Amino acid sequence: MQFKDLESFRVVAELGNLHSAADVLRVTQPALSKAIQRLETSLGARLFERTARGVSLTAIGQALYRRNLTLAQMVDDIRNEVQDLKTGQSGELRIGTVPAVVESVVTPVLASFLHSARGIRFQVQVQLSGALLHQLETGSLDFAIAAMQAQTPAALSCLLLGEQQSFVVARKGHPLLRRRFTLPDMSSQAWALPPANIVLRTWVESMFEEAGVEMPAAFLQTDASPAVFSPLVRSSNLLTVMSADSLNASTGAGLAALPAPAPVWALKIGIFWRRSAYFSTVMERFRDKVVEVFRARDALRLARGRPG
């Protein structure tokens, strides 16, 4: 069994098509077919079944694919460890972060590496917590800065960074900011909201449900952070939910948090990594710097009397 054949198998499994996989691997389709045949011969089992659109994994193929992901992660870790031993540095870190802390935490952390860590490169994915943790578990990321979960996945370790407050937000000058209002008044407004499986959306639904008020239909639903559409909120009477970091950053210009009866929610933010991953010197430095910057951010907000 050759590692190169296992890599070919992984690409075919993920694309479900030999022609597409051959293009990605930059080999001919006959050469790729031979690689799969060698693997099947060495294992004495079929790994793929033909379908109308290409190929799909057999039960044995699915088991091999799961094992192969772990093996690929181990190979990456070995390469990183060797590089770390050779130079004291590892070449690239793949970071995932929720949008709210990009400006206040991730950007200062990256800036600290810009002039002090030659040869270090970063890939940054900005997504919501669920997608980030999935990518981390499958080995696509080295770290994820995301919302703490009720139960951390068994394959991951995490370190609590602190709390992130979130508010119902409107443009300055919104009618609800000029008078007393009720939850039914909020329900009658148009909203920009994340999907139903995201914690911010759950909070909004619970707020109305607990008060016996009908949940408003979302004018805009997005799988990105609602803060992405802050220009639209700023130029309309839309309501949305936004974190303190986003509200205090450039995205929050011209916006304000609604007072009570609109609630303030607190979400715990952590930094996650795979338990099985080789923890390089650079990974340790990055994690420690994230903790330092997050705590400095909280201390500065406390000194200014701003919500965090």
N, C-alpha and C positions, 0 to 999 in steps of 0.2 A: 504494500500500500504506500503510494507516494503522496507527499504533502501537496504537490502541484495538482495531482488528480483530485484530491479533496477540495482544493480551492476551486477547481473547475466544477465539481459537483455542487458546491455551495452556490455559485453564480447561476447555474442551470436551475437549481431548486428555487431560487428567489425570483428568477425571471419567468420560469415555466416555459421556456422556448429555447431550443438549441441554436437557432439562427441568431437570435438576439444575444444569447450568452457568448457565442463565438465572436460577435462584433465587440462586445465589452472586453473579452479576454484577448482580442486581437490574434485569434488563431482561425484556421479553417474549420468549417463544420465537421468534415471527416476526422480531423485531428481531435476535435472535442469529443466526438462519438467514441473514438478509440480510448480516450481517457476514461470515459464513463464505463466502457466495456471492461477495461483493466480493473477498475474498482469493483465492478460487479463480480468479475471472475475471482478476485482475491477474497471477496466476502462470501461467494457462493450464493448470492441472492440478487434478485432484481430490485433496483432502486427507483425506477421510474416506470410509469405506464403512459402510453400515448393517449392523448385526448384530441378533440376536434381542433383545439387552439394550440396544441404543443405537447407538453408532458406534465405529469403531476407525480408527486411522491407516493410510493407505496408505503405501507406501515413501517417496513424496515428502513426505507428511505427517510421517513420522518424522524425515526429514532437516531439515524446517523446524522441528520441535519442538526438536531439538538446538540449532539456530542461534538459535532464539527464546529459549532459556534464557540463552545468552550475551548476547544483546541486552538482555534484562531486567536482567541483572546490571550491564551497562554503564550502563543508564538509572539504576539505583539508585546506582551510583558517581558519576554526574554530579550527581544530586540531593545526595548527601552532600558532594561537593566544593564545590558552590555554597554549601551551608549552612555548610560549614567556612570558606569565604572570607568569607561575610557576618558570621559571629559568632565565628569562631575555635573553634567547637565543632560536633560532629555530634550529631544528636538521639538516636540509638538505636544500641546495640551488641547484636548477637545472639551470645551466648556458649554454647558447648557444653562440658561438662566431665564427666570420669569421676567417679563418686560419691566415690571415696576422698579427693579433694582439695577437696571442697566446703567442709568446715569449716576445714581448715588453711590453704588458699590462697585459694580464690575468695571466701569470706566476708570476710576481711580486705581483699582488693583492692576489693571493692564498697564496704566501709565507708569506704575512703580517698576514694572519689568522692562519697560521700553529701553532704558539706558543702562540698566544694571545686569541684564541677563542676555549676553550676546548669544545668538544662535537659537534662542527660544522663539517658537512661533505658536500662535493661538488660532483655533477655529472656534467660533462662538455661534451657538444656536439660540435664538430667542423664541421661546414658545411657552405654552402654559404647562403647569406642573405635571399633569398626567402624561403628556407626550414626552416630556423630558425624562421622567423616571423609566418609561418604557425603553427609550433609546439608551439610557444608562445600563439597564439590565441586559440588553442585547449586545452591549459592547461598543455602541456607536459614540458614546461619550465617556470621558474620564471623570468628570464632575457634573453635578446638577445642583444649581441653587434654586430651590423650589419650596413649595408649601409642605410643612410637616404633615405626614399622613396619620390617620387613626392607628394604623399598623404598618410599620416599615416593612417592605418586602424582605424576605429572608436573605436574599442575595446581596442586599445593600447595607452599608453602614451609614450613619448620619451623625451630624453634630448640629445642635440647635444654635442658631445665630442670634435670634431675637424675635420681636414681634413686629408685625406690619399692620397698621390700622387702615381701614377702608371706609369710605363715606359714600352717601348718595350725593352726586355732584350735578350742578347746573351752571349755566352761564351767569356771570354777575349781571344783575338786572332782570333775572328770571322772575315772573310774577310771584312764585312761591317764596322768593327771598324778600318780597316787599310787604308781606302780610303773614298773619298767623294762618297755619294750614293744618290739614288732617291727613291721615293715611288715605282715605277715599280721594282727597285732592291729588295726592301723589299717584294714585292708581289711574286717575283720569288723564295723566300725561303720557306722551309718547316716550318710549325707553329704548336705549341701546344696551344690549345685554350679551353676555357670553352664552354658550350652549348649556343645556339643562344639566349636564354632568359635571359642571365646573362649580367650585365652592361659592364664588361670588353670586352666581345665578341662584344657587340653593338658598343663600342668605336672603336674597330679595323675595323669593317665593315664600320662605318661612315667615318673613316680616308681614306679608299680607295675609297668609293663611292663619297665623296665630291671632290676628285681629279680626278675622272673619270678613276680610275685604277681598273682592275679586282681583286676581292677578292680572295686570295689564298685559295685553299682547305686545310682544317686542316689535317695534317698528324696524329695528335693525338687530340682527343676531350675527355674531362674528366669532370665529374660533381663535381670533387674536385678542389681545387685551383691548377692552373698550377704549383705553387711552389713545389707541391708534387713531380713533375717530374724534379726538378732542376738537379739531377745527370745526367739525359738523356740530358738535355740542355747543361750541362757542358761538356759532352763528344761528342757533335755533333754540327752541324750547325743549329739546330732548333732555331727559334725565339719564344718568348712567351711574355706574359704581366705579370708583377709582381709589387706588391706594394713596396713602400719604406721600410716598415717594414720587408718584406720578403727579400728584396735585402740587407738590412743592417744586417740581422740576419745570422745564420749559413747556412740557405738554399741558401743564395746569394753568398757564397764563390765561387770564380772563375768566377763570372758573372758580367756583366756591362750593364748599360743603354745605348741604342743607342742615339747619338746626333741628332739634327735636320737634316733632316726633320721629324724624328720620334717625335711625340708629347709627352708632359707630361700631364697626366690627373689628375684632382683632384676630389676626392670622399669624401663626408661628412659622417662621422661615428657617430652613436648615440647609446645610450643604451635604450632599450625598455622594458616595462613591461605592464601587463594587468591593465586597469583602475579599474576593479572590485576586484582585488586581495587585500587581507589583507597585508598591508605593515609592516612587522615585523621589530624589531630593527636590526636584522642581515641583512635584505634586505637593510635597510637604510644605514647601515655601508658599505655594499658591494658596493652599488651605489656610495657613496661618495668616497670610495677608488678608484674605477675605474676612476672617474673624476680626482682625485688627481694624479694618476699614468699617465693618458693620458696627462695631462697638463705638468707634469714633463718631460715626453718623448719629447714633443714638445719643451720645453725650452732647454733641453740638445741638441737636434738637431740644434736648432737655434744658440746656443753657439759654436757648432762645425762646423757650416756652412754646415750642411748636409741637404738634402731635406727631407721633411716629408710627 
